Amino acid sequence: MVPSQVKVLISYNEISDAKTLNVYSPRVGPICRLDLDGPAHRPAGRTHKHSLQDERCPDRNLPDGVIDRPDLSGSTLRRAFQELCRMANIVHNGAFEAPDE
């Protein structure tokens, strides 16, 4: 079985220290997202994870099944990336340069 290729698009706001890591599949669209220390998305708080729940989720920007992750609040971008890869079973082959280090 050939592994799927995905892209992780990362946004980092130096002023607020907010971070967003979006996992995107060219065949599906967005499949999961980790938001850290950004705006709250009710009912979740400022640090939370979005994930694919059904086939309509990518078109709706993954609104369902959002899970609070307060344990990741204040994390470095490197730690957030490592945790996202662990949660999403992503194997990263390459270098990672974090702008917040």
PyMOL commands that set and color helices and strands:
alter all, ss='L'
color gray80, all
select helices_A, chain A and resi 57-60+70-72+77-88
alter helices_A, ss='H'
color red, helices_A
select strands_A, chain A and resi 7-12+19-25+29-36+48-51+67-68
alter strands_A, ss='S'
color yellow, strands_A
deselect
rebuild
show_as cartoon
